[in-house]
């Protein structure tokens, strides 16, 4: 499974298609602008400016967009990716922008760092794609210094995206994909990508659909091998079992793009309000005990 996941992200580095600018500096700047315009909550929650002089590890740094913010704010930054393509992108942008930091290709289930190496660990939308998420969280705990903090985003089960869109709306409308010309017609009507709709149609025709597979293909696209969702209790247990304390988890982010032209009518303030009580992103903040007495 880990090889499938690595192959998928190697072929689809997250966010790499959000610009087609031939100038590499402009290319990465457009990707950054798109990220923080689309997901406005990141900059409010990530605390990029609070780790000056501290060692920060990002698990799944993607193209290095969030990593740049830590580096610009003088954190001692190290980002890792499972796949080679994303790692190459991240190294390129750090070199291009002249930013200090280390980028490595590494499986987060087996972090190649000594115990108690980092002051802070950050991860946005990554560990829920692992077949052994529990192992990653345990590894985070191991390499974090006593008193160190984590800030992790995972997909939220108690969200509009999960209950209404993935488990209700898409299950109803999947029948509309069966006709041969359906992807083409639906693409024209809704603006959704025709190739993606065609892939979804083929998966439905092939059959053998499980609940886990349904969730995975309806999160990060029809080729996505694995994606998990977490309720508040699921998230609490995941990090508590690893040893973390002072665990807080909360919801953000309602993606209006999922609703075609109707989504464009929703003001940002309304979208943010929806995200605060039923958003797709569940953020978890916690810390490692300073001593055994705190555990």
Backbone as CSV, one residue per row, in Angstrom:
resi,resn,N_x,N_y,N_z,CA_x,CA_y,CA_z,C_x,C_y,C_z
1,UNK,0.824,-1.219,0.000,0.000,0.000,0.000,0.857,1.268,0.000
2,UNK,1.942,1.290,0.793,2.764,2.496,0.871,3.372,2.834,-0.486
3,UNK,3.660,1.785,-1.286,4.218,2.016,-2.624,3.175,2.669,-3.530
4,UNK,1.912,2.248,-3.402,0.836,2.858,-4.189,0.674,4.336,-3.840
5,UNK,0.710,4.625,-2.550,0.554,6.002,-2.085,1.710,6.859,-2.581
6,UNK,2.916,6.331,-2.479,4.097,7.047,-2.947,3.999,7.322,-4.453
7,UNK,3.555,6.327,-5.203,3.417,6.463,-6.652,2.372,7.519,-7.003
8,UNK,1.260,7.536,-6.264,0.194,8.501,-6.530,0.680,9.930,-6.351
9,UNK,1.321,10.228,-5.198,1.767,11.598,-4.947,2.965,11.968,-5.807
10,UNK,3.732,10.970,-6.233,4.833,11.232,-7.155,4.290,11.714,-8.501
11,UNK,3.142,11.180,-8.876,2.496,11.561,-10.139,1.654,12.820,-9.990
12,UNK,1.138,13.057,-8.774,0.244,14.198,-8.533,0.730,15.028,-7.350
13,UNK,1.894,15.678,-7.442,2.341,16.526,-6.320,1.272,17.558,-5.977
14,UNK,0.862,17.588,-4.724,-0.293,18.387,-4.323,-0.094,19.882,-4.612
15,UNK,-0.976,20.448,-5.427,-0.928,21.864,-5.749,-0.097,22.240,-6.949
16,UNK,0.601,21.271,-7.538,1.507,21.588,-8.646,0.778,22.041,-9.903
17,UNK,-0.517,21.752,-9.988,-1.298,22.157,-11.166,-2.043,23.471,-10.960
18,UNK,-1.709,24.187,-9.891,-2.388,25.457,-9.618,-1.710,26.651,-10.277
19,UNK,-0.736,26.377,-11.115,-0.121,27.419,-11.943,0.479,26.762,-13.175
20,UNK,0.473,27.502,-14.277,1.120,27.025,-15.500,2.161,28.048,-15.970
21,UNK,2.520,28.971,-15.082,3.477,30.025,-15.427,4.830,29.414,-15.753
22,UNK,5.421,29.827,-16.872,6.708,29.280,-17.311,7.868,29.788,-16.458
23,UNK,7.720,30.980,-15.897,8.750,31.514,-14.999,8.628,30.815,-13.648
24,UNK,9.708,30.152,-13.210,9.615,29.300,-12.025,9.315,30.090,-10.751
25,UNK,9.882,31.271,-10.612,9.586,32.070,-9.427,8.107,32.461,-9.411
26,UNK,7.605,32.925,-10.548,6.198,33.284,-10.632,5.288,32.073,-10.452
27,UNK,5.752,30.932,-10.959,5.000,29.682,-10.818,4.752,29.370,-9.346
28,UNK,5.798,29.407,-8.543,5.652,29.089,-7.118,4.899,30.181,-6.365
29,UNK,5.054,31.416,-6.784,4.324,32.503,-6.133,2.824,32.392,-6.395
30,UNK,2.449,31.975,-7.613,1.034,31.797,-7.931,0.433,30.633,-7.144
31,UNK,1.207,29.577,-6.967,0.754,28.434,-6.178,0.519,28.849,-4.726
32,UNK,1.440,29.660,-4.202,1.304,30.144,-2.828,0.060,31.024,-2.682
33,UNK,-0.136,31.922,-3.619,-1.301,32.801,-3.572,-2.594,31.996,-3.632
34,UNK,-2.621,31.009,-4.503,-3.812,30.172,-4.649,-4.107,29.425,-3.350
35,UNK,-3.081,28.900,-2.714,-3.263,28.110,-1.481,-3.894,28.939,-0.370
36,UNK,-3.349,30.128,-0.146,-3.820,30.920,0.991,-5.071,31.735,0.675
37,UNK,-5.400,31.849,-0.602,-6.675,32.454,-0.977,-7.794,31.434,-0.828
38,UNK,-7.508,30.209,-1.243,-8.499,29.136,-1.178,-8.717,28.658,0.249
39,UNK,-7.613,28.428,0.989,-7.714,27.919,2.365,-7.231,29.015,3.303
40,UNK,-8.091,29.982,3.559,-7.713,31.158,4.332,-7.354,30.821,5.780
41,UNK,-7.853,29.706,6.273,-7.656,29.353,7.679,-6.217,28.953,8.002
42,UNK,-5.439,28.547,7.008,-4.084,28.040,7.284,-3.239,29.070,8.026
43,UNK,-3.152,30.278,7.502,-2.270,31.280,8.102,-2.710,31.675,9.501
44,UNK,-3.998,31.537,9.788,-4.493,31.879,11.123,-4.149,30.793,12.143
45,UNK,-4.038,29.555,11.689,-3.886,28.422,12.591,-2.446,27.915,12.675
46,UNK,-1.684,28.057,11.591,-0.362,27.426,11.517,0.697,28.076,12.415
47,UNK,0.490,29.331,12.814,1.441,30.019,13.710,2.852,30.048,13.118
48,UNK,2.954,30.386,11.856,4.248,30.382,11.174,5.290,31.272,11.852
49,UNK,4.831,32.330,12.518,5.749,33.334,13.072,6.135,33.090,14.532
50,UNK,5.810,31.941,15.079,6.041,31.707,16.511,7.207,30.765,16.827
51,UNK,8.025,30.453,15.819,9.056,29.443,16.055,10.455,29.912,15.646
52,UNK,10.696,31.196,15.775,12.004,31.752,15.455,13.088,31.064,16.285
53,UNK,14.105,30.562,15.593,15.221,29.911,16.257,14.927,28.526,16.779
54,UNK,13.722,28.003,16.517,13.328,26.682,17.002,13.345,25.680,15.853
55,UNK,13.544,24.420,16.180,13.619,23.360,15.175,12.212,22.861,14.857
56,UNK,11.831,23.038,13.591,10.489,22.683,13.136,10.579,21.575,12.086
57,UNK,9.782,20.542,12.271,9.665,19.473,11.284,8.282,19.544,10.658
58,UNK,8.244,19.539,9.322,6.961,19.431,8.629,6.861,18.044,8.012
59,UNK,5.861,17.299,8.419,5.625,15.960,7.887,4.712,16.082,6.680
60,UNK,5.291,15.863,5.512,4.561,16.029,4.272,4.551,17.486,3.850
61,UNK,5.708,17.987,3.429,5.823,19.423,3.127,5.364,19.779,1.718
62,UNK,5.001,18.767,0.910,4.501,19.048,-0.431,5.479,19.857,-1.262
63,UNK,4.994,20.944,-1.843,5.832,21.803,-2.682,6.632,22.809,-1.868
64,UNK,6.514,22.741,-0.548,7.282,23.640,0.312,6.610,24.967,0.592
65,UNK,5.327,25.097,0.265,4.639,26.382,0.416,4.535,26.808,1.877
66,UNK,4.067,25.920,2.735,3.993,26.257,4.160,5.388,26.311,4.775
67,UNK,6.260,25.448,4.301,7.636,25.444,4.800,8.330,26.779,4.598
68,UNK,8.033,27.438,3.484,8.623,28.755,3.220,8.251,29.756,4.311
69,UNK,7.028,29.635,4.809,6.572,30.586,5.823,7.348,30.396,7.127
70,UNK,7.599,29.150,7.505,8.416,28.885,8.694,9.828,29.424,8.499
71,UNK,10.403,29.162,7.324,11.775,29.596,7.048,11.883,31.117,7.015
72,UNK,10.904,31.770,6.420,10.916,33.236,6.355,10.831,33.859,7.746
73,UNK,10.226,33.129,8.664,10.120,33.610,10.036,11.228,33.051,10.927
74,UNK,12.311,32.593,10.285,13.564,32.217,10.942,13.471,30.988,11.835
75,UNK,12.572,30.073,11.505,12.589,28.772,12.164,13.713,27.939,11.547
76,UNK,14.222,26.979,12.287,15.206,26.025,11.757,14.380,24.876,11.182
77,UNK,14.181,24.934,9.887,13.145,24.133,9.234,13.685,22.872,8.566
78,UNK,12.925,21.767,8.722,13.203,20.525,7.993,11.870,19.958,7.513
79,UNK,11.730,19.809,6.199,10.511,19.249,5.622,10.779,17.897,5.004
80,UNK,9.816,16.991,5.103,9.960,15.670,4.484,8.745,15.359,3.617
81,UNK,8.977,14.554,2.579,7.926,14.028,1.716,8.174,12.553,1.464
82,UNK,7.101,11.816,1.250,7.231,10.402,0.914,7.720,10.205,-0.515
83,UNK,7.300,11.095,-1.422,7.583,10.900,-2.842,8.694,11.818,-3.344
84,UNK,9.294,11.414,-4.433,10.433,12.136,-5.007,10.019,13.440,-5.676
85,UNK,8.903,13.442,-6.406,8.501,14.642,-7.160,8.250,15.837,-6.245
86,UNK,7.457,15.631,-5.194,7.169,16.728,-4.269,8.441,17.216,-3.598
87,UNK,9.324,16.276,-3.272,10.599,16.629,-2.651,11.432,17.505,-3.578
88,UNK,11.437,17.169,-4.857,12.183,17.946,-5.850,11.622,19.359,-5.967
89,UNK,10.291,19.473,-6.004,9.651,20.791,-6.057,10.039,21.629,-4.842
90,UNK,9.954,21.035,-3.661,10.234,21.770,-2.426,11.688,22.239,-2.377
91,UNK,12.603,21.378,-2.788,14.016,21.764,-2.830,14.231,22.916,-3.808
92,UNK,13.541,22.837,-4.949,13.682,23.875,-5.967,13.229,25.233,-5.445
93,UNK,12.058,25.277,-4.796,11.539,26.566,-4.359,12.388,27.156,-3.238
94,UNK,12.919,26.327,-2.348,13.784,26.841,-1.290,15.069,27.414,-1.883
95,UNK,15.638,26.721,-2.869,16.846,27.225,-3.538,16.553,28.497,-4.315
96,UNK,15.415,28.509,-5.007,15.033,29.650,-5.832,14.822,30.898,-4.993
97,UNK,14.220,30.734,-3.827,13.926,31.864,-2.944,15.071,32.169,-1.978
98,UNK,16.113,31.362,-2.026,17.259,31.588,-1.147,16.927,31.411,0.321
99,UNK,16.079,30.444,0.624,15.652,30.225,2.005,16.445,29.102,2.664
100,UNK,16.773,29.248,3.939,17.468,28.171,4.653,16.487,27.068,5.012
101,UNK,16.965,25.841,5.023,16.102,24.727,5.396,16.584,23.438,4.766
102,UNK,16.130,22.336,5.326,16.475,21.013,4.815,15.201,20.336,4.308
103,UNK,15.301,19.723,3.126,14.186,18.980,2.554,14.667,17.554,2.285
104,UNK,13.920,16.578,2.747,14.334,15.188,2.587,13.169,14.321,2.125
105,UNK,13.495,13.253,1.395,12.498,12.246,1.055,12.551,11.172,2.130
106,UNK,11.401,10.919,2.758,11.402,10.040,3.923,9.987,9.537,4.204
107,UNK,9.868,8.300,4.653,8.596,7.736,5.084,8.341,8.139,6.528
108,UNK,7.272,8.871,6.766,6.984,9.379,8.104,6.662,8.274,9.101
109,UNK,6.373,7.074,8.607,6.149,5.946,9.506,7.456,5.471,10.135
110,UNK,8.575,5.909,9.546,9.901,5.537,10.051,10.811,6.762,9.969
111,UNK,10.584,7.739,10.817,11.342,8.984,10.768,12.828,8.740,11.074
112,UNK,13.664,9.273,10.217,15.107,9.066,10.356,15.750,10.194,11.164
113,UNK,15.213,10.419,12.347,15.738,11.436,13.244,15.908,10.820,14.634
114,UNK,16.828,11.382,15.388,17.031,10.917,16.745,15.870,11.346,17.642
115,UNK,15.735,10.680,18.762,14.713,11.044,19.740,14.884,12.508,20.163
116,UNK,13.756,13.168,20.394,13.743,14.524,20.945,14.572,15.510,20.127
117,UNK,14.322,15.512,18.808,15.100,16.360,17.891,14.442,17.700,17.583
118,UNK,13.102,17.805,17.737,12.395,18.988,17.260,11.561,19.655,18.361
119,UNK,11.423,20.982,18.213,10.599,21.764,19.131,9.129,21.765,18.716
120,UNK,8.890,21.608,17.417,7.525,21.705,16.894,7.410,20.837,15.654
121,UNK,6.250,20.189,15.506,5.970,19.383,14.307,4.654,19.858,13.710
122,UNK,4.682,20.079,12.411,3.522,20.588,11.668,3.215,19.624,10.522
123,UNK,1.936,19.440,10.249,1.550,18.586,9.121,0.154,18.978,8.661
124,UNK,0.013,19.218,7.376,-1.280,19.668,6.832,-1.790,18.678,5.786
125,UNK,-2.801,17.899,6.165,-3.472,17.034,5.201,-2.634,15.892,4.680
126,UNK,-1.868,15.250,5.551,-0.922,14.231,5.097,-1.124,12.877,5.779
127,UNK,-1.149,12.865,7.108,-1.056,11.581,7.811,-2.297,10.704,7.625
128,UNK,-3.410,11.271,7.206,-4.603,10.464,6.948,-4.494,9.662,5.654
129,UNK,-3.426,9.866,4.891,-3.190,9.072,3.684,-2.291,7.862,3.955
130,UNK,-1.854,7.706,5.178,-0.954,6.611,5.525,-1.730,5.367,5.946
131,UNK,-1.259,4.168,5.579,-1.900,2.944,6.066,-1.662,2.731,7.554
132,UNK,-0.681,3.440,8.122,-0.370,3.294,9.538,-0.226,4.682,10.174
133,UNK,-1.341,5.396,10.213,-1.345,6.746,10.783,-0.895,6.733,12.239
134,UNK,-1.292,5.703,12.972,-0.912,5.591,14.382,0.610,5.561,14.538
135,UNK,1.278,4.882,13.622,2.733,4.805,13.674,3.362,6.174,13.448
136,UNK,2.805,6.955,12.530,3.330,8.298,12.275,3.200,9.162,13.517
137,UNK,2.041,9.103,14.171,1.821,9.916,15.371,2.794,9.490,16.475
138,UNK,3.048,8.202,16.590,4.020,7.718,17.576,5.424,8.208,17.255
139,UNK,5.758,8.239,15.978,7.062,8.744,15.553,7.187,10.243,15.813
140,UNK,6.105,10.965,15.598,6.102,12.392,15.934,6.414,12.586,17.412
141,UNK,5.762,11.790,18.234,5.982,11.882,19.685,7.443,11.587,20.023
142,UNK,7.996,10.580,19.392,9.377,10.167,19.682,10.386,11.264,19.360
143,UNK,10.238,11.910,18.207,11.250,12.878,17.771,10.997,14.278,18.316
144,UNK,9.896,14.464,19.026,9.574,15.763,19.621,10.241,15.898,20.994
145,UNK,10.757,17.073,21.254,11.369,17.332,22.556,10.292,17.402,23.642
146,UNK,10.624,17.069,24.880,9.673,17.261,25.981,9.202,18.718,26.022
147,UNK,7.891,18.904,26.101,7.327,20.247,26.068,7.085,20.768,24.666
148,UNK,7.528,19.998,23.659,7.334,20.403,22.273,5.880,20.300,21.850
149,UNK,5.542,20.942,20.734,4.154,21.037,20.285,3.956,20.449,18.897
150,UNK,2.717,20.079,18.612,2.344,19.622,17.271,1.129,20.411,16.794
151,UNK,1.003,20.495,15.476,-0.126,21.153,14.837,-0.416,20.374,13.561
152,UNK,-1.485,19.583,13.572,-1.723,18.615,12.500,-3.146,18.754,11.967
153,UNK,-3.284,18.751,10.634,-4.611,18.762,10.029,-4.913,17.392,9.424
154,UNK,-6.083,16.853,9.785,-6.589,15.612,9.208,-8.018,15.850,8.731
155,UNK,-8.513,14.991,7.850,-9.866,15.158,7.328,-10.911,14.873,8.411
156,UNK,-11.961,15.682,8.409,-12.975,15.648,9.450,-14.201,14.841,9.032
157,UNK,-14.501,13.819,9.826,-15.668,12.982,9.545,-16.966,13.726,9.804
158,UNK,-17.035,14.508,10.872,-18.275,15.232,11.207,-18.330,16.548,10.440
159,UNK,-18.331,16.424,9.121,-18.304,17.597,8.243,-19.383,17.499,7.170
160,UNK,-19.688,18.632,6.573,-20.603,18.654,5.434,-20.014,17.858,4.286
161,UNK,-18.714,17.972,4.097,-18.057,17.250,3.013,-18.285,15.742,3.121
162,UNK,-18.153,15.228,4.348,-18.273,13.775,4.522,-19.729,13.312,4.472
163,UNK,-20.569,13.821,5.371,-21.924,13.296,5.487,-22.842,13.710,4.336
164,UNK,-22.752,14.970,3.923,-23.659,15.438,2.875,-23.109,15.188,1.476
165,UNK,-21.857,15.608,1.260,-21.328,15.531,-0.105,-20.875,14.131,-0.490
166,UNK,-19.988,13.523,0.328,-19.389,12.235,-0.039,-20.359,11.071,0.165
167,UNK,-21.022,11.026,1.337,-21.832,9.863,1.680,-23.300,9.981,1.270
168,UNK,-23.735,11.169,0.840,-25.130,11.325,0.418,-25.244,11.816,-1.021
169,UNK,-24.794,13.059,-1.248,-24.995,13.679,-2.558,-24.310,12.903,-3.676
170,UNK,-23.046,12.556,-3.480,-22.316,11.854,-4.542,-22.845,10.439,-4.759
171,UNK,-23.334,9.814,-3.685,-23.887,8.469,-3.842,-25.171,8.489,-4.657
172,UNK,-25.935,9.572,-4.511,-27.157,9.704,-5.307,-26.809,9.976,-6.772
173,UNK,-25.918,10.924,-6.989,-25.616,11.341,-8.359,-24.653,10.406,-9.092
174,UNK,-24.126,9.395,-8.401,-23.223,8.472,-9.094,-23.936,7.730,-10.220
175,UNK,-25.244,7.553,-10.059,-25.999,6.852,-11.093,-26.049,7.650,-12.392
176,UNK,-25.895,8.974,-12.281,-25.920,9.815,-13.479,-24.653,9.647,-14.312
177,UNK,-23.630,9.003,-13.735,-22.368,8.827,-14.460,-22.344,7.590,-15.353
178,UNK,-23.284,6.687,-15.183,-23.237,5.428,-15.915,-23.374,5.565,-17.433
179,UNK,-24.243,6.432,-17.954,-24.328,6.576,-19.421,-22.990,6.996,-20.033
180,UNK,-22.730,6.542,-21.228,-21.439,6.762,-21.886,-21.085,8.245,-22.022
181,UNK,-22.039,9.074,-22.354,-21.781,10.496,-22.586,-21.919,11.340,-21.310
182,UNK,-22.191,10.702,-20.195,-22.447,11.437,-18.955,-21.289,12.351,-18.522
183,UNK,-20.044,11.877,-18.509,-18.946,12.758,-18.080,-18.851,14.035,-18.909
184,UNK,-19.031,13.917,-20.207,-18.947,15.079,-21.092,-20.078,16.057,-20.798
185,UNK,-21.285,15.536,-20.668,-22.439,16.398,-20.423,-22.370,17.045,-19.038
186,UNK,-22.026,16.259,-18.029,-21.936,16.790,-16.670,-20.827,17.823,-16.543
187,UNK,-19.751,17.615,-17.282,-18.655,18.579,-17.265,-19.106,19.937,-17.799
188,UNK,-19.888,19.904,-18.882,-20.393,21.148,-19.470,-21.408,21.838,-18.543
189,UNK,-22.215,21.035,-17.864,-23.248,21.592,-16.995,-22.695,22.145,-15.685
190,UNK,-21.701,21.454,-15.134,-21.217,21.799,-13.795,-19.855,22.480,-13.779
191,UNK,-19.065,22.272,-14.848,-17.711,22.816,-14.872,-16.685,21.890,-14.251
192,UNK,-17.111,20.717,-13.762,-16.176,19.765,-13.185,-15.313,19.143,-14.277
193,UNK,-14.124,18.714,-13.906,-13.152,18.163,-14.848,-13.685,16.894,-15.517
194,UNK,-13.684,16.891,-16.856,-14.242,15.765,-17.614,-13.434,14.492,-17.401
195,UNK,-12.123,14.589,-17.385,-11.281,13.400,-17.220,-11.501,12.752,-15.851
196,UNK,-11.649,13.570,-14.833,-11.887,13.042,-13.487,-13.244,12.338,-13.441
197,UNK,-14.257,12.942,-14.050,-15.581,12.319,-14.091,-15.542,10.992,-14.838
198,UNK,-14.753,10.936,-15.907,-14.627,9.691,-16.667,-13.963,8.598,-15.833
199,UNK,-12.981,8.977,-15.043,-12.318,7.995,-14.171,-13.277,7.480,-13.106
200,UNK,-14.076,8.385,-12.542,-15.074,7.959,-11.565,-16.080,7.004,-12.201
201,UNK,-16.477,7.301,-13.423,-17.429,6.440,-14.132,-16.856,5.044,-14.321
202,UNK,-15.584,4.964,-14.709,-14.965,3.672,-14.951,-14.852,2.855,-13.662
203,UNK,-14.541,3.523,-12.570,-14.454,2.831,-11.281,-15.810,2.254,-10.896
204,UNK,-16.870,3.028,-11.112,-18.214,2.562,-10.791,-18.607,1.368,-11.653
205,UNK,-18.248,1.416,-12.922,-18.572,0.315,-13.835,-17.809,-0.946,-13.451
206,UNK,-16.558,-0.761,-13.038,-15.727,-1.920,-12.667,-16.240,-2.619,-11.421
207,UNK,-16.941,-1.903,-10.555,-17.521,-2.493,-9.355,-16.512,-2.670,-8.231
208,UNK,-16.794,-3.598,-7.296,-15.929,-3.877,-6.143,-15.708,-2.635,-5.277
209,UNK,-16.748,-1.856,-5.108,-16.633,-0.639,-4.309,-16.822,-0.933,-2.822
210,UNK,-15.851,-0.558,-2.014,-15.960,-0.664,-0.567,-16.148,0.737,0.010
211,UNK,-16.534,0.810,1.277,-16.714,2.112,1.917,-15.398,2.877,1.965
212,UNK,-14.307,2.183,2.315,-12.999,2.837,2.383,-12.564,3.365,1.023
213,UNK,-12.808,2.582,-0.011,-12.440,3.015,-1.365,-13.291,4.206,-1.792
214,UNK,-14.573,4.177,-1.459,-15.465,5.282,-1.805,-14.987,6.586,-1.181
215,UNK,-14.608,6.512,0.094,-14.092,7.697,0.781,-12.815,8.186,0.115
216,UNK,-11.914,7.269,-0.188,-10.611,7.642,-0.755,-10.737,8.326,-2.106
217,UNK,-11.551,7.763,-3.015,-11.647,8.335,-4.366,-12.436,9.639,-4.381
218,UNK,-13.184,9.900,-3.301,-13.970,11.135,-3.243,-13.338,12.203,-2.358
219,UNK,-12.081,12.023,-2.006,-11.359,13.059,-1.270,-10.323,13.722,-2.176
220,UNK,-9.319,12.946,-2.583,-8.236,13.511,-3.406,-8.225,12.961,-4.825
221,UNK,-9.389,12.639,-5.332,-9.509,12.232,-6.717,-9.612,10.724,-6.901
222,UNK,-10.078,10.289,-8.075,-10.351,8.877,-8.330,-9.126,7.972,-8.277
223,UNK,-7.936,8.541,-8.404,-6.723,7.724,-8.353,-6.153,7.592,-6.945
224,UNK,-6.714,8.310,-5.990,-6.185,8.317,-4.628,-6.303,6.928,-3.992
225,UNK,-5.194,6.327,-3.566,-5.238,4.971,-3.006,-5.846,4.897,-1.616
226,UNK,-5.662,5.964,-0.817,-6.112,5.882,0.565,-6.294,7.267,1.180
227,UNK,-7.431,7.459,1.816,-7.679,8.656,2.627,-8.635,8.264,3.742
228,UNK,-8.377,8.761,4.938,-9.209,8.449,6.101,-9.858,9.723,6.627
229,UNK,-10.931,9.536,7.383,-11.601,10.667,8.024,-11.686,10.393,9.526
230,UNK,-11.673,11.476,10.323,-11.630,11.347,11.776,-12.683,12.218,12.447
231,UNK,-13.407,11.625,13.376,-14.310,12.387,14.230,-13.490,13.014,15.352
232,UNK,-14.135,13.816,16.182,-13.443,14.429,17.312,-12.882,13.362,18.243
233,UNK,-13.686,12.347,18.535,-13.240,11.284,19.432,-12.121,10.459,18.807
234,UNK,-12.241,10.180,17.498,-11.182,9.443,16.794,-9.853,10.171,16.907
235,UNK,-9.892,11.475,16.651,-8.676,12.286,16.676,-8.097,12.346,18.087
236,UNK,-8.977,12.523,19.058,-8.528,12.602,20.448,-7.806,11.313,20.855
237,UNK,-8.390,10.186,20.506,-7.809,8.888,20.856,-6.485,8.655,20.137
238,UNK,-6.428,9.039,18.855,-5.227,8.844,18.056,-4.003,9.487,18.698
239,UNK,-4.158,10.718,19.153,-3.018,11.444,19.713,-2.808,11.145,21.200
240,UNK,-3.871,10.845,21.899,-3.752,10.514,23.314,-3.006,9.192,23.496
241,UNK,-3.287,8.214,22.650,-2.625,6.917,22.756,-1.126,7.013,22.512
242,UNK,-0.718,7.998,21.714,0.717,8.186,21.457,1.414,8.833,22.647
243,UNK,0.647,9.472,23.539,1.228,10.092,24.718,1.063,11.593,24.805
244,UNK,0.444,12.204,23.801,0.282,13.655,23.796,-0.727,14.109,24.852
245,UNK,-0.527,15.323,25.341,-1.430,15.910,26.329,-1.919,17.274,25.834
246,UNK,-2.846,17.857,26.576,-3.422,19.166,26.217,-3.910,19.175,24.767
247,UNK,-4.612,18.123,24.405,-5.068,17.952,23.027,-6.306,18.800,22.767
248,UNK,-6.217,19.630,21.749,-7.361,20.419,21.289,-7.586,20.107,19.822
249,UNK,-8.824,19.852,19.440,-9.068,19.687,18.001,-10.347,20.404,17.607
250,UNK,-10.278,21.072,16.460,-11.368,21.939,16.022,-11.467,21.929,14.505
251,UNK,-12.586,22.432,13.996,-12.896,22.342,12.572,-12.743,23.679,11.847
252,UNK,-12.319,23.587,10.591,-12.232,24.756,9.718,-12.382,24.308,8.251
253,UNK,-12.669,25.229,7.384,-12.602,25.109,5.926,-13.796,24.432,5.260
254,UNK,-14.572,25.241,4.593,-15.651,24.775,3.725,-15.285,25.139,2.300
255,UNK,-15.125,24.129,1.454,-14.657,24.344,0.091,-15.829,24.628,-0.846
256,UNK,-16.009,25.886,-1.185,-17.126,26.284,-2.052,-16.951,25.792,-3.486
257,UNK,-15.715,25.461,-3.876,-15.463,24.990,-5.241,-16.156,23.667,-5.526
258,UNK,-16.497,22.926,-4.493,-17.171,21.642,-4.688,-18.608,21.802,-5.155
259,UNK,-19.115,23.030,-5.137,-20.517,23.260,-5.463,-20.687,24.082,-6.743
260,UNK,-19.685,23.981,-7.615,-19.749,24.578,-8.949,-20.159,26.056,-8.882
261,UNK,-21.067,26.491,-9.754,-21.448,27.904,-9.832,-22.188,28.364,-8.577
262,UNK,-22.861,27.428,-7.880,-23.557,27.792,-6.643,-22.568,28.204,-5.561
263,UNK,-21.417,27.544,-5.554,-20.397,27.866,-4.567,-19.862,29.274,-4.709
264,UNK,-19.855,29.785,-5.923,-19.351,31.133,-6.174,-20.263,32.207,-5.576
265,UNK,-21.483,31.836,-5.278,-22.435,32.792,-4.707,-22.301,32.909,-3.189
266,UNK,-21.525,32.003,-2.575,-21.389,32.000,-1.121,-20.274,32.957,-0.703
267,UNK,-20.557,33.987,0.070,-19.519,34.926,0.523,-18.509,34.224,1.435
268,UNK,-17.301,34.761,1.472,-16.248,34.175,2.303,-16.650,34.091,3.776
269,UNK,-17.320,35.123,4.258,-17.691,35.146,5.676,-18.663,34.010,6.003
270,UNK,-19.539,33.684,5.075,-20.486,32.585,5.270,-19.759,31.244,5.173
271,UNK,-18.865,31.121,4.183,-18.092,29.892,4.022,-17.242,29.621,5.255
272,UNK,-16.646,30.667,5.807,-15.827,30.505,7.009,-16.672,30.093,8.204
273,UNK,-17.871,30.647,8.298,-18.772,30.292,9.404,-19.171,28.818,9.307
274,UNK,-19.485,28.372,8.097,-19.832,26.959,7.893,-18.633,26.073,8.263
275,UNK,-17.454,26.507,7.852,-16.247,25.744,8.146,-15.974,25.603,9.627
276,UNK,-16.344,26.613,10.404,-16.085,26.587,11.842,-16.908,25.543,12.596
277,UNK,-18.074,25.147,12.034,-18.872,24.139,12.758,-19.001,22.829,11.984
278,UNK,-18.693,22.840,10.673,-18.829,21.593,9.907,-17.797,21.523,8.789
279,UNK,-16.583,22.044,9.047,-15.554,22.099,8.026,-14.884,20.760,7.753
280,UNK,-14.219,20.682,6.626,-13.560,19.466,6.158,-12.221,19.229,6.846
281,UNK,-11.627,20.269,7.404,-10.324,20.151,8.047,-10.476,20.101,9.566
282,UNK,-9.958,19.039,10.164,-9.910,18.934,11.622,-8.467,19.164,12.052
283,UNK,-8.245,20.256,12.758,-6.915,20.604,13.241,-6.723,20.058,14.660
284,UNK,-5.568,19.489,14.898,-5.238,18.966,16.221,-3.975,19.644,16.722
285,UNK,-4.088,20.287,17.885,-2.935,20.893,18.546,-2.735,20.184,19.885
286,UNK,-1.489,19.853,20.178,-1.188,19.138,21.421,0.281,19.339,21.757
287,UNK,0.704,18.788,22.888,2.106,18.891,23.272,2.582,17.603,23.923
288,UNK,3.891,17.455,23.985,4.512,16.311,24.636,4.811,16.689,26.083
289,UNK,4.515,15.814,27.041,4.777,16.144,28.451,6.240,16.517,28.694
290,UNK,6.457,17.444,29.593,7.827,17.840,29.949,8.470,16.742,30.791
291,UNK,7.660,16.110,31.624,8.192,15.060,32.478,7.193,13.932,32.589
292,UNK,7.610,12.812,33.158,6.745,11.649,33.338,5.544,11.983,34.219
293,UNK,5.697,12.941,35.113,4.632,13.313,36.031,3.424,13.899,35.306
294,UNK,3.675,14.479,34.115,2.590,15.107,33.356,1.794,14.103,32.545
295,UNK,2.353,12.922,32.301,1.709,11.957,31.420,0.398,11.434,32.017
